[in-house]
Amino acid sequence: MREIFERHESEVRGYCRTWPAVFDKAKNARQTDVDGRSYVDFFAGAGVLNFGHNPEPLKRALVEYLEADGVAHSLDTYTRAKARFIERFVTTILEPRGLDYRLQFTGPTGTNAVEAALKLARKITGRAGVVSFTNGFHGMTLGALAITGNGLHRAAAGVSLDHVTRVPFDGYLGPGVDTLAALRRQLGDPSSGLTPPAAFVVETVQAEGGVNVARPEWLRAVEALAREHGALFVVDDIQVGCGRTGRYFSFEDLGLDPDVVVLAKGIGGYGLPLAMLLIKPARDAWRPGEHTGTFRGQCLSMIAGAEALRYFEDPAFLPSVLAKGRRADEALSALVDRHESLSLRSKGMIHGIDFGDGALAARACAEAFARGLIIATCGPGGRVLKVMAPLTIEDDTLDEGLAILVDAIEATLAR
Ligand SMILES: Cc1ncc(COP(=O)(O)O)c(C=O)c1O
């Protein structure tokens, strides 16, 4: 069956080269291919499937909505589906955290929401420049790509990617180095050649960038610098928001107060596309229709997304994410302790095993797949294996996946 893809689909396809199977069915943290082979999923749709594949309560809500001929597509007209999502997002997520944000639904990809955040910051400040960070990943459209670090993706732009000042992320220059020092000095010097930016856009944990976890004090210093120079402080929580770090927002326990939060991936709940900005009310400077998009009114995503928010109504859910994260920490720390060439970074249920070598990490990824584990690489040159199971993975499936992973890495390093 693979030849249908190889013959007709563009060469641009990527993940199917890492996992050359034809997938058919999926449930929670397992996928089955057309030959009936079962795989443990440590990828979770790049952070989309936080609640696993085909979660029953979400499926039921979707089927009910479809059976009742609920509106499926709505641009930005008012619908019962959107009202349900907004109401639950406000009461389950924002109010209990004392947060006050307006919701802007954008075209349903992360990159579109990032574009909207950039445009809003530029509109508010009247400035063009943006500060972003080494190894940051924000999407494939030109504005988001300009603030993304990855050289392969940038080279495909075909035009210059401008209006960005790139600053070393926390840890990039070695542990504890103040990577903001030069920027701070330049922004304070009217003759440095650098003018104040419209925004600082940061991930608290760079997921695609290699699972780089910023220190809270560094992130607070980024926010302080943004405030000092009248720039917006934007947190891109597309991959590590929505419960991944053991909190709903990755920045909740860090003492940060973003002007704009960018969300996508997991918020549609079922793998259905949805993306939005959370905007501080005083920063909601849009004029009606100024940033538009045909697929902003994804009612099916809103129905599934509203149902997914029930996970966060259960006080045991986020502690269970932290507990599973620790379970993975234990298995992976023991592995890393046995091999000096490996290092481990993690927060909640995202772990990165750094091989320091892309070819080796790719080999470990292939060894894992051959043993029935779906996992991908990230980071510079693909040198980091990223462990990102659904947050709902059962403990025994998690253990099974970890055992496969450890075995695959041991086999790779023994060669
Ligand atoms: C932090 C972050 N921002 C933005 C994006 C882009 O999202 P999308 O692929 O939905 O456009 C991603 C995708 O991996 C991401 O991880």
The ligand as an SDF file (V2000), in Angstrom:
LIG
                    3D

 16 16  0  0  0  0  0  0  0  0999 V2000
    5.8440   26.0220   19.8950 C   0  0  0  0  0  0  0  0  0  0  0  0
    5.2170   25.8730   18.5310 C   0  0  0  0  0  0  0  0  0  0  0  0
    4.7420   26.9640   17.9160 N   0  0  0  0  0  0  0  0  0  0  0  0
    4.1650   26.8710   16.7110 C   0  0  0  0  0  0  0  0  0  0  0  0
    4.0490   25.6770   16.0500 C   0  0  0  0  0  0  0  0  0  0  0  0
    3.3970   25.6040   14.6910 C   0  0  0  0  0  0  0  0  0  0  0  0
    2.1480   24.9900   14.7870 O   0  0  0  0  0  0  0  0  0  0  0  0
    1.4650   24.3810   13.4640 P   0  0  0  0  0  0  0  0  0  0  0  0
    2.3260   23.2680   13.0010 O   0  0  0  0  0  0  0  0  0  0  0  0
    0.1050   23.9270   13.9280 O   0  0  0  0  0  0  0  0  0  0  0  0
    1.3830   25.4860   12.4920 O   0  0  0  0  0  0  0  0  0  0  0  0
    4.5500   24.5130   16.6490 C   0  0  0  0  0  0  0  0  0  0  0  0
    4.4860   23.2060   15.9610 C   0  0  0  0  0  0  0  0  0  0  0  0
    5.1370   22.2540   16.2920 O   0  0  0  0  0  0  0  0  0  0  0  0
    5.1430   24.6120   17.9290 C   0  0  0  0  0  0  0  0  0  0  0  0
    5.6420   23.5400   18.5630 O   0  0  0  0  0  0  0  0  0  0  0  0
  1  2  1  0
  2  3  1  0
  2 15  2  0
  3  4  2  0
  4  5  1  0
  5  6  1  0
  5 12  2  0
  6  7  1  0
  7  8  1  0
  8  9  2  0
  8 10  1  0
  8 11  1  0
 12 13  1  0
 12 15  1  0
 13 14  2  0
 15 16  1  0
M  END
$$$$
